[in-house]
Amino acid sequence: MKKSELFDFDTPVERRGTASMKWEKYKNQDIIPMWVADMDFRSPPAVIRAIQQRTADGVFGYTLTPEDLNDRVVTMLQETYNWSVKPEWLVWLPGLVAGLNVACRAVGKDGDDVMTAIPAYPPFLSAPGFSRRSLIKVPLKEKDNRWQFDFDRLEQMITEKTRLFILCNPHNPVGRVYTRSELAELAAICDKHDIVICSDEIHCGLILDIDKVHVPTAILDPDVAARTITLMAPSKTFNLPGLGCAFAVISDKKLRRQFKNHMAGIVPRPNVLGYAAAMAAFAECTDWHAALLDYLRSNLETISRAIRQMPPFSIAPVEATYLAWIDMRSSGLKSPVSFFEASGVGLQDGIEFDGPGFARLNFGCSRSLLEKALERMTAAMGNLKG
Ligand SMILES: Cc1ncc(COP(=O)(O)O)c(C=O)c1O
C-alpha cells in the first residue's frame, strides 16, 4: 500500500467561510484559488491531537520555548541532515518573514545593499527596503531546462556595500533543490566578499524529486556556518502557517546577538499552540510526511502532464515545493492571471516575484480540485486557439 493511502488527502476540505486568506480572495466567485502557499489539507492527526491536548487545560499564560522542543529540533537536524546544532543556536520566531526582515536589519548598516536571486518570494524583494537597505536582484538563468545561478553575473553585481545575500533553498518559486556544489560556489563568493547568507529553508521538507536531497547551507563547513543565518519552520511541510512558529539557527555568537538585538521589543515569541504543533510535527508525523510527499508527487505528475498538453506553456522540473512555476511568456496573453481568473482558476502573477510572463500554481490540494482547475485551464486555452 502506498503511504498516501494511509491518510486522506482526497476528500476536499471546505475552507470557504473560515477566513482563509487563500479562499477569501475569491469569495462568492467560482474561481479555484491556487495562489498563496498553504495547502488545502488538514494538519497531521498528531498535530491536531497535540493542540487539543494543549487547549484542554484552558491556561494560556506567557510561555517559554519548551526545552524538549529545542532538543527535538536538535535531534531532527542531526538525524535528517547530519547537522550538529547546539540548542542555544536556535532563535524562535513567529514566522520566517519576520526573520528575513530581522536579518536585513541585523547585518550591515542603513544604506547597505542586500542581494537576492530573482524570481523571488515577494518578501525577499520588500524586506531590504523596509530595512533601509537597497536591493540588488540577480536573475537566475534557465539552462538545460533547469533554473541555475549565474555566478559570473552574480559576482559582477556585488558592490562594496553588499553585506547580505538572501537565498531560498529549495527555491520558491522555481522549485530548485540546490546541490552541494552550487551552494559551495555561492558560499565561496560570499566568503570572498564578506557577505552574510540568510538561507531561507522553509521548503526543505518538501523534496519531490527522489534523487535530490536538501543540503542546509550551514553544513558545508564551519566557516560557512559562521556567516549563515538559517531560517526553518514546520509550517510548509506540515501545513501550519496560521500557527506562526519558526526558528533561526545561528551558530556564530556575535551574529546571533546582533539578530536578537534587532528582534528586541518588536518580534514576539511564538504562541503556546504553535509550539505544541511544532513539537508534534517534528516528533510524531513521519508517516504523514511520507504520505504527503507521495500525494504531492502524483499531483505533480498530473499537472506536468496537463501542462505538456497546453503548449506553448511549459514548466521546468519541480524538484521541491508544491508550487509550479509556469512559463507563459510565449502565449501572447497580456495578463495570463486575469485570463485564467476569467476562466475560473486563481493563479499567482509572476510579476509579484519579479518574473513577468510566468504564473505560479499551488498544487497542494485534493487531486479532484487540481484536475478541475486543469480542465478549466485546458478548456480556456482550447477556446483561445479556436
Ligand atoms: C520562501 C518562503 N519563505 C517564507 C515564507 C513564509 O513564512 P512565514 O509564513 O513563516 O512568515 C514562505 C511562504 O510561502 C516562503 O515561500
The ligand as an ORCA input file, in Angstrom:
! r2SCAN-3c Opt
* xyz 0 1
  C      10.441     31.039      0.807
  C       9.403     31.395      1.826
  N       9.775     31.975      2.971
  C       8.875     32.299      3.921
  C       7.527     32.052      3.736
  C       6.515     32.448      4.765
  O       6.975     32.323      6.040
  P       6.083     32.688      7.308
  O       4.664     32.374      6.962
  O       6.639     31.807      8.373
  O       6.319     34.138      7.598
  C       7.099     31.448      2.550
  C       5.670     31.225      2.313
  O       5.231     30.966      1.240
  C       8.061     31.107      1.581
  O       7.706     30.513      0.435
*
